[in-house]
Amino acid sequence: MTAYADETADLRTEAFQTAIDDCSASGGGTVTVPSGTYTVGTVHLRSDVTLYLEAGAVVSPAKDEAEYTDKFVGPDNERIFFLAEGVENVTIAGEGEFDGLGTEFMRMDTPIQGHSNESASHPLISNGPHEARQGDAYLSRTKGTDGWPVAKPDFRPGPMFRFNNCTNVRIRDVTIRDMPAWTLSFHGTEEVDIRGVDILNHLLIPNCDGIALGDTKNVHISDCTIQSCDDSITFGARPDEPTTCEGIVVTNCTLRSSACAIKFGSGTDDTIRDCLFQNIVVQESNRGLGIQHRDSGVVENVLFTDIVVNSNMLPGPWWGKGEPIYVTSVPRDGDTDLGGIRNVRFSNIVARSENGALVYGSEDSDIETIEFDNVRIELTGSEHADEVGGNFDLQPSSVVTPIFANDIAGVHVENARDVTMRDVTVEWDDSDDLPDYYRSGLACEDVDGLLVDGFVGRQAHRGDDADDADDAAAISLSDTTDITVRNSRATEGTGTFLSLSNTDGERLFVNNDLIDAADAGDVASFERSGNALPR
């Protein structure tokens, strides 16, 4: 870079671009950015070139919109910072950093006015009026807007790094901070390795997702720290693309998000499959692990394992209500031919959260083969429970009510088939003032094929005898068929262990320890043996 730089120039776009172009034209190599501060507009990356930032190098975006390409303009007039199109063997690496100046671009003293492309009649809810427990007080500004996402400016750069139809992309070791919009964005790209990257964005700047993978194949993300207002790592699929979003491995990462730490969707117009997430810590996030299915594609063969989640409820117009695990399939709009979700497993998960796990499908959804295995969820109260709690959040959708009041279970499953709950523990934090909307430990509705094996827990509010027990059961099943409950244990304070409503096909109720329950509940219709009944 030194050979191309004009030390008197405020902008270094031309120097960056010329160095990269010359390096590629000569067969490839490394463009080294030495220690110093550099301001650039759009820079185009080329094949066989490594852009290497030495320690002390800081590269920032220009403030003038005219310095950017007009290709791929975003929904709110965003323009791309670094762009790679149809290139191969491209690398960004080094000990330097990219500073996106997000807090300088955004309107940091003004709360968000509306989501992108949202109706003026409900600008903060996607995509219809709500039926929240709070009624007209939901998202009222009269109580203040502290903790809300901030307002967007007339112009901001973004995505900050966009890779379109590329092959062999490597991003290593750099620090990327304070991005004003989407950080690393991949579309139709194959063979991506992201290792040792720190993405440190502001938690109130909307759309500053950490890593967004659209129709991108064979991706390895490891040893990264990602903090973002929007999703830390997100996956999407558009229709009729030549590549499929598949072969994704994410390991050894620490994530924090005001939206969802790991999210599939909401763009799910084509297949997303064969994904593994392991050895991950999710810290102080809104949602933890999420599949937000809204379109005609299929999400399948997904494994989350060895993950610690801490999820907190946030005030304001966020997508999410503090769910540690979130799997939903509802149509985006009236024209959606809804696809499905299948073969998803959550294994060795420890969560502390201010909401329960949710698996929810609309009546026309196709959710099948969902397994929780060795999952422990400890639920607490929230300082924001009165403002936003006690609701299911199904945004974005204009077909079902996007936000509506509902009782909250430790794990709620609705409209799914072939569901396994194996070694699932639900614990309620009695030291907190638990909201009244917390109810059962496990609640299933319209589930066809349910195996509960090794559930440990009770309902939210203690009931030490049948007279004062909460009327919610530890396990509550309605409109559910083909049921087995075995090897489970009612914990101290359980009122009724099992309640059934309009169920069919009760199979086995065996080897369950109900000694600490006030009442076994509706167990007569099962084949029973080896149970320790309440004393």
Disulfide bonds with the S-S distance in Angstrom:
none
